[in-house]
Amino acid sequence: MPEYHPFLPFLVAALLAAVTRGTLRSIIMLLAPVVGGLMLLGVETGTLVQYQLMELTLSPYRVDALSLPFAYIFHIGAFICVLYSLHLKDTLQHVAGMLYAGSAIGAVFAGDLFTLFIFWEILGLSSAFLVWSSRDDQSVSAGVRYLIFQVLSGVLLMAGALWIWVDTGSLAFDVIGLEGGAAWLIFFAFGIKCGFPFLHNWITDGYPASTPTGTVFLCCFTTKVAIYAMARGFPGTELLVYIGAFMACYPIFFAVIENDLRRVLAYSMINQLGFMVVGVGLGTALALNGAVAHAFNDVLFKGLLFMSMGAVMYVTGRTKASDLGGLYKKMPITTALCIVGAVTISAFPLVSAFISKSMIMSALIEEGHGIIWMFMLFASAGVLEHAGIKIPYFAFFAHDQGIEAQEAPRNMLGAMSIAAVLCVAIGVFPAMLYNILPYDAPYSPYDMTHVLTQMQLLAFATLGVVFLHRSGRYPAEVPSVNLDFEWVYRRLLPGIYRIVVRTLQIIGDFIGSYLQSWSGNLMAALNRTHGPQGTLARTWPTGSMVLWVAVLLAVFLVLDFL
């Protein structure tokens, strides 16, 4: 079925999910990624479907070696997300989730910037509804802020695309390169959804505000579509190496002190995106393969961690580290699956993150970026602390709160189990993933250097965490709300706005009172002249009036003469 776009099953499923209920809706939603995946089996690299729309040549369906790995993982991720959400009866989340997953697949197959923009906007709008699906004040506010970032990204993309079309007469989505104003607009459009520094808060703000199932959908698609778009449009852009290194490092400091465990995972997502951005910036075959492979794996292991925290939230209604603990006795399967996700994101050997992250680290050394390599080592150690240890420890083992709980629903456990099995299987058999990567760059992750380096790093990072805990220097988990750059637009800018409004009000009141006083004085003066008792209201003799008329005529004659 290569002539049919894999987006279509998701569109049909979204429409049917809106009018069906119960088991029928569940079957339809599960079939969408299955049918879409079967459609991919019949398509070959190089497939291109084009249409002529007036003067535009549009390519809504282009299949190549870069788009296929993302399409594969998006279908797998969609199936896992749907399975995880089957216990829900929420039509809004089901419809939005299907449109969201489908638009991600549509975006990676877009061969032109106009088609990319269409799916880009569906991606942003449908995901905003997933944030709003909690239906409380926090999710409404967070969803509005989230949507502002998504709309800004879409506006920049459209502006850049139109600029390119005016300059070149083409909207083909290929390598753009960072030259010219149009390229910079598109670069920042992609950067917003990649979670660039100071443009990242829609992730840490919006994801924890969604429902347990909504957050799982959110963590799988938007940022990975952005990584794909960056790899397509800006491979080898050196600026991305430094941006990615900063992205990988700075979230660690906020994740360490964060109390909300889903927000910790949101910071962890930015950290992992940093590795992918570095790989795209290096631009070598090995680095790009590493970025694509890490994006593929991140859908699984980050999805697994978000699913485990979602299961905890579904069962207990809590996600704060200060409110959790001791759940390993009551949720043993969820605990074990969460530990698999924690081990994977920490990049232990024999799990999937190890075989992809090491590719990026090796590419850094090959390209002579020794200092960046050291920063990325620090970032790798930080991952072990905030995601590998903090998440499972505080959720399941620390300070037993005596919470009444039971194991998560079977569909949740099934979805988590699929992700966990894939995390381990890809790590043990890396060829499963390497064979679908876009570029020819042979790589062997299990040589002595890679394994020993990683094990030493993990060992010292673990000792560091143990020392901080034993010495009492580890930040305490206390009820709190931590803001990073979002403080600017959630606190500073509203504060400045209030100050400006108050200042203008004071100035307005002063000007108003002055004008009122001045107008009162003016009216009094006019009243003295023109009022009932004023000068001009008096009775004047006829002779005086004739005299004044003569004076006025004389003045006019003089002026006319001059």
Beta strands, then each sheet from edge to edge (+ up, - down):
strand 1: 48-53
strand 2: 56-62
sheet 1: 1+ 2-
end
